[in-house]
């Protein structure tokens, strides 16, 4: 049962709140006061590792991405690729040459890694097969189509005759003989390939190769990327990437990686207050005053104008004023205690 004087108190309270929070100064002050309080709290005082890990595991790994989000990702990539500014923007406009030089020096300096990679490639059976076929094809092509065959009368016939004589004497096919020789000596050929590749890609040559490549592409407009990325296929390619993520996010491997990664971060930061943590994200008091408050103020004003804040405030004020404790206070006041 409602009581008139309580209803009057609630209305007076709501009018007071409405008047106070309709002023920009009040919103700014309260938001800043909250920030001043929050920044002094340490991470471990607010959230535990278990809470943070549970939230990330649930939202990032246990929850699949929506179809709408996947469509939006594809659309944003498409928009970035077809944007007209790409026609007038060159690669050198967005990548500083000093950074390119640092990358070139870094890559060129990794001799041991590069040599290990070359060794792994040349000792791969696929490389041996490819090299054998390439050399065999080159020899066969030379015999059949060399420049001398075409320009010097009779040489072609002489080479073919020599091939026939060799095959009759050795009782073997020349092609088979060449293949057998290459297969027998492929290890030596691969070792020679490794030596040649290491010579061609030593630190100095590799650095200059990257430098020359940069000078060739730096004036290329970004719109050239459309030659290598099929814009119309983006829904399919983004969808394939999403399929990879859908599988990966459900694996024990990624769950363990996220768990241990979050734990390592939490241990390093649990005693730091939020002032330092926010500064890691470039959030400081100046940003709060000049940017975040400006974003928050329209939200509060819309809540006031739509009566949402008033409705929610009334709900809790009624619970308070009609509570047993509040009623006991009113009874004491009525008795003059």
ABEGO torsion letter per residue (X at the ends): XBBAAAAAAAAAAAAAAAAAAABAAAAAAAAAAAAAAAAABBAAAABBAAAAAAAAAAAAAABBBBAAAAAAAAAAAAAAAABAAAAABBAAAABBAAAAAAAAAAAAABAAAAAAAAAAAAABAAAAAAAAAAAAAAAAAAAAABAAAAABBGAAAAAAAAAAAAAAAAGBBAAAAAAAAAAAAAAAAAAAAAAAAAAAABAAAAAAAAAAAAAAAAABBAAAAAAABBAAAAAAAAAAAAAAAAAAAABAAAAAAAAAAAAAAAAAAAABBAAAAAAAAGBBAAAAAAAAAAAAAAAAAAAAAAGAAAAAAAAAAAAAAABAAAAAAAAAAAAGX
